[in-house]
């Protein structure tokens, strides 16, 4: 049974979502503000639904505080429609952005998709793609055919993150925050340099085709 944490200062919405997902056999925890939500993340939810505009700690700040401490998907629920608001939410570590008002069936479908993606990530020790290229998430190795590649921790982290999100496009800041953490010391430009260097290596040695992950 999956556990959902819903953080929103709209008590009627909280009640409705709690009733709906309990009928769907989820375990539901709720919080009416960011401070309460921060405390309830200690219950290790499988997914978090997070309102943006809340008293004490808003959703963006709460997401930033917990992103490095929880690995579960975080979905923003908000009435904000400006592009920059959506960008801020995703850059803070959110995985999806759902505008209010929303349909319960659509919300449930989004939640199911994220939970299934997490389940695949946890249960598969290797994700194969691009022919002979394979990433072993348990051993944290990358293999081309029979050859294991020598990678730094950051290089492996970038490949792991992108391979877990096939078909999606991320800017270098988003990649750096996901791999190194929001408060990490360093510069996101290192992502650009690693991709550039990998591309140069692939030209010198066609066998090194990790760059295709980024394309």
N, C-alpha and C positions, 0 to 999 in steps of 0.2 A: 504494500500500500504506500503510495507516494504522499509526502508531506509538503503542503504548500504554506508559505508564509505570505500573508497579504497585509501590506502596510498602506493605510489610507485614512485621512481624517474625515472622510464621509462615512458616518456610521451606518446610514441606510445602505450604501453600496457594500460596505463590509458585511453586513447582515445578509444581503442578497447573495453575494459571492460565497460566503461561508455555507449557507444553506444549499446552494446549487452544487458546489463541489463535494460536500459531504454526501449528498444524494448519489453523486458519481463515484463514491467510495474512496475519496481522498481524505487524508487527515489534514485539517485546516487549523492554522494558528493565525491570529489577527493582531494587529497593532494599530493604534489610532494616531500615532505621531512617529517621527524619526527616532527619537530617543528610546521609545518603547520597542520600535522595530530593531534598533541596534542590539538591545538586550536579547530579543527573541531569536536573533540569528544564531545564538548559542545552541539552539535546539536542532541545528543541522538540517535545515529544510532541503528538499530536493529541487525546489524552484521558488523564486521570490517574485511576487507581483508588487511593484513599488510605485506609489504616486509621486509626482514631482513636487507639487506645491503642498507643503505640510509645515506646521509650526515646529519650533525648536530646531530640528535638523531637517532640511528639505531632502527630497529624494536623490538629487544629484550628489550632495555631500554625503549622504548615507551610503550611496553606492561606492563612492570613492573610499570610504572608511572600511567597508567590508570586502571589497573586491579581492584583495590579496589574502583574505582569511576564509573565504568561501569559494568553492569551485562550481557551485550550481548555477544554472542560468538565472539571469535577472531581467525581468520584463517590466518596462516602464508603462504605467497607465496614466495618461494625462490628457487634458483638454488643450494643451498648447499645440499650435499648428505651425509656428514659425520654423523654418529649416534649421536655423542656428540652435534652437531649443533641442531639436532632434539630434543634431550633431553633438551638442554638449552632453546629452544623455548617453549617446553611444561611446563618446570619448571618455566618459567617466567610468566605463566598464560594463555598461548595459548590453544585453544581447539582443533585445528587440524593443520596439517602440509601438505601443498600441494606443490609438487616439480614442478619447471619449467623445460621444457615446459609442459603445461597441456592442456587438451581438455576443451573447453568451456562448453560442456554438462556435463562433469564430475564435473567441478567446480560448475555449477549450481545445480547439484544433491547434492553435499556436502552442499551447502548453504541452499537448501531446507530442507535437513535432520536436520540441526542445528536449523533452524527457527521453524520447526515443533516441535522439542524437547522443545524449549523454550516456544512455545505456549501451549504445554501440561503442562509444569511446572506452567505456569501462570494461566491456567484455571481450573486445578483440585485442589480442596482443600485437597484431600487425595489420597494417592497412596497406594493401598493395595497389599501386597505380603506375601508369606510364611503363607498362611492360615489366621489366625486371627490377624496377625500383621499389623498395619496401621500407617502411618505417615500423620498427618494433617499439611500441610505446612502453612496454614493460621493461625491456632491457635498455631503452633509450639509445637505440642504434639505427643507423641508416645503411642500407645495403643495396648495391647494384650488382645483380647477378650473384656471384659468390664472393664479391669484394665488399668488405666493410669499410666505410669512409671514415677518415679521421676528422672529427668536427669539434669545434669548441662548444662550450655549454650554450652560448648564445646562438650559434649557428644551428645547433640541434633544436633549440627552443623555437626558432623561427619556422623551421621545417615542420616541427610537430604541430604548431599552431595552425599553419596554413593547410596542412594535410587533414586536420580535423574540421576544417571549414571549406570543403571543396566547392568551387564555383563562386565563392564570395571574393570581393575586392576590398582591401584595407589599405589605408595610407600608412606611411612609416611610423607616425606617432601612435596610431592604434596598435600596430604590431609590437612596437617597443613597449608600450604599457602592458599589453597582454603577456608578453614574454618576461619582462623584467619587473613589472609591478609599477603602479602609478607613482609611487614615491621614490623610485629607483634613481640613484645618482648616475648621470651619464647623459648622452645625447642621442636622440632618435636618428640622427644622421648616420649612425653606425649601421643601421639597417640598410640604408641606400648603399653604403660602401661594401657591405658583405654581398649584397645582390650583384653589384657591379663587378666585384672581384670574382664571384662565382661564374658570372657570364663570361668574363675574360678567360677563366680556366676552362670553361666548356668549349671555347673556340680553339684553345691550344690542345685540348684533349677531348674529342667527341664523347668519350666514355663518361665524362663528368657532366651529366645532363640534369643535375638538380635544379638548374635555373629554370627548367620547364615548369616547375611547381609555381614559380612566381608569375608566369606568363598568363 
